[in-house]
Amino acid sequence: MIEITPALFINEDEIVFKYIRASGPGGQNVNKVATAAQLRFDVRSTTSLPAEVKERLKKLAGSRMTQDGILVIEAKRYRAQERNRLDATRRLVKLIQKTLVRPKRRRKTMPSAASRAKRVETKKQRGGIKRMRRPVLKFDE
């Protein structure tokens, strides 16, 4: 069991790890050892998360979510396979913890009368400055 919060857990059977070759540091070892961890978590079929958390997770995951509702996290920061596995798991936990926080609803507001008056006044001042820059027209009589 992976703990998200004291009240929320994810069963480890719902997470699938695949190991792939990583780019980056490691010398020749990079070409022969699959150290990068690819975590796959099926968000649609999980029973561990509430429905509203699943919806927010889909939005927050963005391009990391496949069409089938599978969240894919690649970890290749470290040279060791086990450290990359832990890194991917930690990133999954952080992502789910972010989705647990309900976003605040936006309240519609209107600008105050004073701020509207100030805006109009600055526009008038700016227009006055531009008017002063215009050439003076001379009339011959």
C-alpha positions as CSV (number, residue, x, y, z in Angstrom):
1,M,0.0,0.0,0.0
2,I,1.3,3.5,-0.9
3,E,0.1,6.2,1.4
4,I,-1.2,9.4,-0.2
5,T,-2.7,10.8,3.0
6,P,-3.3,9.1,6.3
7,A,-6.8,8.3,5.1
8,L,-6.1,7.5,1.4
9,F,-4.0,4.7,0.1
10,I,-3.3,3.2,-3.4
11,N,-2.8,-0.5,-3.8
12,E,0.6,-1.4,-5.2
13,D,-1.1,-3.9,-7.5
14,E,-2.7,-1.0,-9.4
15,I,0.7,0.4,-10.4
16,V,2.8,-1.2,-13.2
17,F,6.5,-0.5,-13.6
18,K,8.3,-0.9,-16.9
19,Y,12.1,-0.4,-17.1
20,I,13.6,1.3,-20.2
21,R,17.0,2.6,-21.2
22,A,17.6,6.1,-20.1
23,S,19.5,9.0,-21.8
24,G,21.9,11.1,-19.8
25,P,24.8,10.2,-17.5
26,G,26.1,6.7,-17.0
27,G,28.7,6.2,-19.8
28,Q,28.6,2.9,-21.6
29,N,26.3,1.5,-18.9
30,V,23.5,3.6,-20.3
31,N,23.5,1.6,-23.5
32,K,23.1,-1.8,-21.9
33,V,21.1,-1.4,-18.6
34,A,17.5,-0.3,-18.4
35,T,17.6,2.0,-15.4
36,A,14.8,4.5,-16.3
37,A,11.5,3.6,-14.6
38,Q,8.2,4.1,-16.4
39,L,5.2,4.1,-13.9
40,R,1.8,3.3,-15.3
41,F,-1.3,3.9,-13.2
42,D,-4.8,3.2,-14.6
43,V,-6.8,6.2,-13.3
44,R,-10.1,5.1,-14.8
45,S,-10.3,1.6,-13.2
46,T,-8.8,2.4,-9.8
47,T,-11.0,2.0,-6.8
48,S,-8.6,3.8,-4.5
49,L,-9.5,7.4,-5.6
50,P,-12.8,9.3,-5.4
51,A,-14.5,10.3,-8.7
52,E,-13.8,14.0,-8.2
53,V,-10.1,13.4,-7.6
54,K,-9.9,11.3,-10.7
55,E,-11.4,14.1,-12.8
56,R,-9.0,16.7,-11.3
57,L,-6.1,14.2,-11.9
58,K,-7.0,13.9,-15.6
59,K,-6.9,17.7,-16.0
60,L,-3.7,18.1,-13.9
61,A,-1.8,15.2,-15.6
62,G,-2.2,16.8,-19.1
63,S,0.0,15.0,-21.7
64,R,1.1,12.4,-19.1
65,M,-2.4,10.9,-19.4
66,T,-3.1,8.5,-22.3
67,Q,-6.5,8.3,-24.2
68,D,-7.2,5.1,-22.2
69,G,-7.0,6.9,-18.9
70,I,-3.5,5.6,-18.0
71,L,-1.2,8.0,-16.2
72,V,2.4,7.5,-17.4
73,I,5.3,8.9,-15.3
74,E,8.9,8.5,-16.5
75,A,11.7,8.8,-14.0
76,K,15.3,8.8,-15.3
77,R,17.0,11.2,-13.0
78,Y,19.2,8.7,-11.3
79,R,21.5,6.0,-12.5
80,A,20.0,3.3,-10.3
81,Q,16.8,1.5,-11.2
82,E,15.5,1.4,-7.7
83,R,16.0,5.1,-7.1
84,N,14.2,5.9,-10.3
85,R,11.3,3.6,-9.2
86,L,11.1,5.5,-5.9
87,D,11.3,8.9,-7.7
88,A,8.4,7.9,-10.0
89,T,6.3,6.7,-7.0
90,R,7.0,9.9,-5.1
91,R,6.0,12.0,-8.1
92,L,2.7,10.1,-8.4
93,V,2.0,10.7,-4.7
94,K,2.7,14.4,-5.1
95,L,0.5,14.7,-8.2
96,I,-2.4,13.0,-6.4
97,Q,-1.9,15.1,-3.3
98,K,-2.2,18.2,-5.5
99,T,-5.6,17.0,-6.8
100,L,-6.9,16.4,-3.3
101,V,-6.9,20.2,-2.7
102,R,-10.2,21.7,-4.1
103,P,-9.6,24.7,-6.2
104,K,-11.2,27.9,-5.0
105,R,-14.2,29.1,-7.0
106,R,-13.7,32.4,-8.6
107,R,-16.1,35.1,-7.5
108,K,-17.1,37.7,-10.1
109,T,-16.2,41.2,-9.0
110,M,-16.7,44.6,-10.5
111,P,-14.3,47.5,-10.4
112,S,-15.1,50.2,-7.9
113,A,-16.5,53.6,-8.9
114,A,-13.2,55.2,-7.7
115,S,-11.1,52.9,-9.9
116,R,-13.3,53.5,-12.9
117,A,-13.0,57.3,-12.4
118,K,-9.2,57.0,-12.0
119,R,-9.0,55.0,-15.2
120,V,-11.0,57.7,-17.1
121,E,-8.9,60.5,-15.6
122,T,-5.6,58.8,-16.7
123,K,-7.1,58.3,-20.2
124,K,-8.0,62.0,-20.4
125,Q,-4.5,63.0,-19.2
126,R,-2.9,60.8,-21.8
127,G,-5.1,62.2,-24.5
128,G,-4.2,65.7,-23.4
129,I,-0.5,64.9,-23.7
130,K,-1.0,63.5,-27.2
131,R,-3.1,66.6,-28.2
132,M,-0.2,68.9,-27.1
133,R,2.1,67.0,-29.5
134,R,0.0,67.8,-32.5
135,P,1.3,70.5,-34.9
136,V,-0.4,73.9,-34.5
137,L,-2.5,74.8,-37.6
138,K,-2.0,78.3,-38.9
139,F,-4.9,80.1,-40.7
140,D,-4.0,82.9,-43.2
141,E,-6.5,85.6,-43.3
